[in-house]
Amino acid sequence: MSELDLRLSAATAQDTGSFRLMELPPELCQMIESASEKRPRRTVTPSLFIKGHPTEDAVLCTSEKTYAIRSVVLSNTVLVVTPSRSDPDGTVHIRDQLHEILELVPVVPKLHKLSILLRDMEYDEGDEDRQATMPKYSYEQARSEIQASEAEFCRGLKERRILVLEGQLRPIAPAHLSTILELLLNYLVSLSLPHQAAAVEELVSVLADEHEIPRAVSNQVISWFGDVKEGLWKMDADMVIRELGVGILRHHKHNPIFEHEFLKKWKNVVGDTLESSVKLSLLSGNYLRNLSSIGEEATLTYYPSSALPVDPAARFVELFLTRQRWKNEEIEHFLLDIAVNSKERDKLLLKHARALTDAEGVWYTARVSYNS
């Protein structure tokens, strides 16, 4: 083993605090190593971005994932050294001393800010007169500020039903979205277009000509609810059925609706072709099913997970104030948007809830007592 002469650098004072040591998870190491290999056909170079407002904890984003950056204190000091210019083979200079390492941990993208930033910017039918005075928030501005990877950001816009119109973000009004979806289903039948291969241009044109729905709007709505390839729309029937069901449920946040009555309305909206695919499981995470103690029929109440607090501790407080105990298969749907995966979800349940098992299965109750 060769010996090196270790010396303090003249630049040590000014370099102190300039270096950070980051530990990369295996998937990031593999991505960087693959990019460094010489591949003539490679056209896309992976990029890493650190995002965060001064009031936020920074995150690191790849094209696909978001990672929290956490500081971990080291038990031993790590020295940052560089070879001496005059004697590179025998002398190294100490540039800095590190007492911590930065750790990357996968996290859920922070897309919840969109609902706050886009308040009062909703797109609705006939709102052209409001556009001049309406506040604006551009796609590019959001992409640079929202702590999410490019793929997560695009997926978030789709899941939150946010249009991009002339470079500006506009959440579509839920009632208007339901109207467009109902029109699409009606025209699929009247124009004899197959659900798995409907001509997009034909649908977009008829919506524009007969209902004055801008082509930019209908094109995006169609892309949200299926795949478009070579001008043909392969509709995701479950997604359309789910959205229309949620649209009906929204009117029953404070006045529960009988389950049979809701199902009847839902099937009537989706039409004869799709009514056989209607099932409550499609709406998991958006409703509460209430059973009467006197044996009456169950009722449904609109209760969307998207309206619950993002902070896990606050989320569990809200859940257990709503119900003292939850079935395992019910509560898990209200945790999907705050947990990276099922393993992380189970950790949250272990931390904030207590599991009980009886003849009906696994139930969760609060670890602490909450006063409703």
VOZADREN-51762 format. One record per residue (C-alpha): x, y, z negated; residue in three letters. Coordinates in steps of 0.001 Angstrom, whole numbers, plus 500000, padded with zeros to 6 digits. Each point is the difference from the previous one (the first is absolute). Layout:
N
XYZALA
...
//
This chain:
372
500000500000500000MET
501519503350501046SER
500559502761497439GLU
498758503557500465LEU
501059503202498310ASP
496837501625498585LEU
500139503790499703ARG
497641502863499334LEU
499285501984503138SER
500488503734500152ALA
496395500116501236ALA
498620498017497053THR
498608503061498221ALA
498085501237503017GLN
498894496478501033ASP
498581499061496592THR
496282499344500370GLY
500190499928503808SER
499701496245500424PHE
497086497617499495ARG
500068496214500154LEU
496866498370501439MET
499207496292499848GLU
498143498855503112LEU
497438497177499902PRO
500742497017502300PRO
497563501068502738GLU
501640503431500285LEU
503487498506500072CYS
498941497685502790GLN
498462502860501972MET
503138502158499724ILE
502343497128500785GLU
497952499052503052SER
500084503585501227ALA
503780500167499639SER
500518496982502227GLU
500750500703503630LYS
496809499268501869ARG
499919501597503481PRO
496277499413500392ARG
499081501595496706ARG
498009503184500650THR
498724500894496517VAL
502368500993497202THR
498518499516496511PRO
499754503186497953SER
499787500697496282LEU
498316503101498611PHE
499865501391496481ILE
496724501832499390LYS
498719501966497066GLY
498825503431498952HIS
502042501623497192PRO
497146499089497622THR
499977496332501087GLU
502266497028499405ASP
501914499331503212ALA
499318496894502078VAL
501957498366502802LEU
498059499050503132CYS
500869497640502811THR
497828499733503094SER
497846497385498224GLU
500304500333496199LYS
500291502483497142THR
502378499554497050TYR
500114501819496688ALA
503492501204499014ILE
500726499171496363ARG
503057500734497907SER
501512497068498077VAL
502681500729497374VAL
503148497876500361LEU
501722498418496998SER
503400500494501694ASN
501318503051501793THR
500495499687503765VAL
502838501989501573LEU
499709501487503481VAL
503452499894501588VAL
501496500852503401THR
503422499109501497PRO
502747502573499729SER
500766501695503306ARG
503742499923499292SER
500080496401498738ASP
496793498232501186PRO
501339496507499261ASP
501198500545496459GLY
498098502912498386THR
496304500777499495VAL
498496503172498550HIS
497095500071497538ILE
497290502247501439ARG
497161499461497531ASP
498712497853497126GLN
496514498509500217LEU
497910498951497005HIS
496813499082501871GLU
498810498241503134ILE
496987500827502167LEU
497623497070500423GLU
497397499678502780LEU
496642498459499093VAL
497127499487502501PRO
497014502209499159VAL
496588500804501392VAL
500213503011502382PRO
498707503222498471LYS
497192500579502473LEU
497471501132497393HIS
501216503581500451LYS
498330500093503407LEU
496525500230498468SER
501093503092498054ILE
501959501658502809LEU
497175499461502501LEU
497193501261497799ARG
497544502220501934ASP
501481498837503334MET
497421497301500726GLU
498953499453503596TYR
496251499802500540ASP
497572500264502841GLU
499623503544501318GLY
502699501607497822ASP
501687501865502879GLU
498983503347498470ASP
501982499196496817ARG
503286499181501693GLN
501256503594500197ALA
499748500562496230THR
500753496463498864MET
503328499341498188PRO
502453497909502006LYS
502428497219499176TYR
501950498545502888SER
500986496414500721TYR
503698500905500059GLU
499776501902496728GLN
498254497091498298ALA
502454497459501408ARG
502940501924498535SER
498384500667496608GLU
498009496851499190ILE
502122497388498229GLN
499390497087502338ALA
501779498209502820SER
498921500693503578GLU
498070496716500226ALA
498312500540496618GLU
499139503590500902PHE
498343499003503302CYS
498170497153498285ARG
498876502386497249GLY
498468502420502513LEU
498091497114501563LYS
498755498565496696GLU
498965503435498732ARG
498257500780503291ARG
502065503115500703ILE
499932501356503551LEU
502911501740501709VAL
498482502801502093LEU
502301502426501794GLU
502772499034497603GLY
497880500703496891GLN
498718497432497481LEU
496214499859499551ARG
498235497374497854PRO
496816498980501783ILE
496729500435498114ALA
498801496530498875PRO
496465500562501311ALA
501308501078503414HIS
502294496963500132LEU
497060497695499259SER
498022501683502780THR
502819499441502517ILE
500354496336498998LEU
496251499418500325GLU
500053501608503443LEU
502922497797501050LEU
498147496846498919LEU
496865501112501832ASN
501889500725503216TYR
501860496712499855LEU
496587498355500221VAL
498342502378502468SER
502988500032502360LEU
500488496233499618SER
503617500443498899LEU
501676497130498109PRO
501201500748496455HIS
503351498371500727GLN
500756501870503235ALA
497969503209500346ALA
501107502668502480ALA
501125502950497855VAL
499555502565502766GLU
496389498987500494GLU
499222500349496285LEU
501873503285499607VAL
498294501490503061SER
496479499124498923VAL
500596501429496489LEU
501339503229501517ALA
497284500367502639ASP
496961499046497950GLU
500987501027496454HIS
502724502640500508GLU
502492498038497910ILE
503492501157501048PRO
502053497349501733ARG
502915500601497596ALA
497699499090497101VAL
498378496900501480SER
503341498673501289ASN
501491500159496501GLN
496928498479498348VAL
500116497091502448ILE
503710499455499247SER
499268499877496252TRP
497614497069500354PHE
501876497548502163GLY
502748499692502589ASP
500156501821503332VAL
502039498379502764LYS
499954500886503682GLU
496893502119499512GLY
497988497263498286LEU
498787500113496394TRP
500081496828497929LYS
497691501059497191MET
500708498874496429ASP
496422499132499083ALA
500695499634496268ASP
501548503476499842MET
497005501584501744VAL
497514498113497836ILE
501915500989496869ARG
500083503702500900GLU
496267500073500701LEU
499328498211496714GLY
502097502504498070VAL
498099502782501779GLY
496731498684498552ILE
501512499424496544LEU
501213503607499728ARG
496399501092499389HIS
499788497796496912HIS
502699501303497709LYS
497515501089497337HIS
496871498103501019ASN
500658496253500345PRO
498322498129502854ILE
498584496483499811PHE
502315497522501696GLU
497380498602502392HIS
498932503509501009GLU
503600501001500700PHE
500679496873502068LEU
496841500637502021LYS
501085503565500807LYS
503535498858500802TRP
498874497285502417LYS
497606502395501683ASN
502825502497500609VAL
502475497500501496VAL
497380498435502275GLY
498981496491500948ASP
503359499070501531THR
502003500565496807LEU
497472499497497191GLU
501163496416499415SER
503449501382499055SER
498657502265497248VAL
501313498948496585LYS
500672501865496768LEU
503598498785499834SER
500793502461502820LEU
499266502851497585LEU
502208498805497130SER
501603502913498208GLY
497105502335500893ASN
497117498912497793TYR
498882498673496630LEU
497478497187499813ARG
497724500471497003ASN
498028497134498479LEU
496970500743497845SER
499759498362496574SER
496332499228500619ILE
500632497988503144GLY
499105502615502609GLU
501679500056503387GLU
503570501334500150ALA
500605503593501044THR
503009501602501689LEU
501701503289499134THR
502534501830502148TYR
503345499864498169TYR
502969500497502368PRO
503530499195498858SER
501209502967502089SER
498299502354497513ALA
501789498508496970LEU
503202501478498496PRO
503255499095501743VAL
501961499672496748ASP
499679496346498837PRO
499399500846496331ALA
497265502496500881ALA
498533497517502505ARG
499579497348497311PHE
498467502513497582VAL
497412500874502650GLU
499289496354500779LEU
499507498955496392PHE
497872503038499230LEU
497777498922502870THR
499893496359498894ARG
501273498408496807GLN
501047496864501836ARG
500665499069503602TRP
500148496721501872LYS
503403499346501540ASN
498631499921503559GLU
498256503347499442GLU
502711502088498358ILE
502762498987502433GLU
498258501867502840HIS
500237503222497988PHE
503775499635499635LEU
501038499347503604LEU
500789503650500759ASP
502286500498496978ILE
502010496763500218ALA
502582499158502664VAL
499102496292499935ASN
498214497336497944SER
503026499592497741LYS
499957503693499110GLU
496214499832499490ARG
500418497122497538ASP
502608502031498101LYS
497537502882499684LEU
497297497665498697LEU
502419498493497491LEU
500993503456498769LYS
496599501681499800HIS
497484497170499536ALA
499405496866497994ARG
498921496773501742ALA
497227497829498583LEU
498780496701501446THR
496551498476499590ASP
497687497718501969ALA
499441502752502589GLU
503699500480500690GLY
502626502629499135VAL
498924503373498586TRP
502060503091499208TYR
499411502381497104THR
501907503096498875ALA
503062499608497775ARG
498916503091498097VAL
496589501315499070SER
498474502755502143TYR
497052502140498998ASN
497508500533502811SER
//
